[in-house]
């Protein structure tokens, strides 16, 4: 099953390197992020929902970009927040 958001998701260049950690967590002095995600609407890089501050979910809530993908090495799955679908 898929949705229009997943079908139309682009692949922008990530705005931060993988090895730098969650930019918002690091800027706030936190190093307890779990995994990174990248927004397929704008390239924003943030921590996942398993992380204490859930910055990617916050990005969706404030900016409305519905699709993100894993930014973990070897992973390429996508998630649509709007339709709650894995792609």
N, C-alpha and C positions, 0 to 999 in steps of 0.2 A: 504494500500500500504506500502511496506517495501523495504529495499535495503540490499545488501550484508553486508555493514558496520554494520547496526543495527543487522542483524542476527548473525554476528560473534563477536559482542561487548562482552568483558569480564566484570568482576566485581572486579577490583582491590580494595584493601583497600584504602580509602581516605588518603592522606598524611597529612591532617590537620583535627582537630575536627570541627564539625559543629559550636559549640558555640564560636569559636575563631574569626569568621568573615573572610573576604577575606584576606588571608595572605599577599598578595602584597599591598592591600590598607592599612592594619594595619601597615605594615613595612614602608610605605610612610607617615604615620601620618593621613590617611583619615579614616573616620568612616561613610561614606555615601554610602556604598555598599547596594544594595537592596536585592538580593537573591544570594544564592551560587549554584554552579554547580560543578560536579566532572567529570573529564576526565576518560572515560572508557578504555583508552589506557594505562594510567600510574598512575592514582589516584590523579593527580594534582587538587587542589581545588581553585576555583576562582569565581569572581563575574560575574553576568549575563549581558546581553546587556541592561537591564534597568538601570544598574549602570553607573556612569559617565566614568569610565575607561575601562569597558568591557574586563576584564582580560581573561575570558574564550575564547572569540573570538580571542583575541591576541594570546593565547596559540595555538589555531587551526592554525592560520596564520603562526606562527613561527615553531611549532613542527609537524603540519600535522596530528594530531590525530583527526579522523573525528567524533567520537561519544562521547557525554557527556550525563549525566543525571542530573536531579534536585537533589540537596542535601538538599532540604527543607523537614522537617518532614512531613510524610504522603504522599509525592509525589514520584512517581517512573517512570515518563515518561522520554523518551530519545529523543535526537535530533541528527540527522546526518547533520553536517555542509556541507559535500561534496555534498550530494544529496538533501539537504534542506527538509528532511522528519522527521516527528514526529513518534516516535515508542513507 
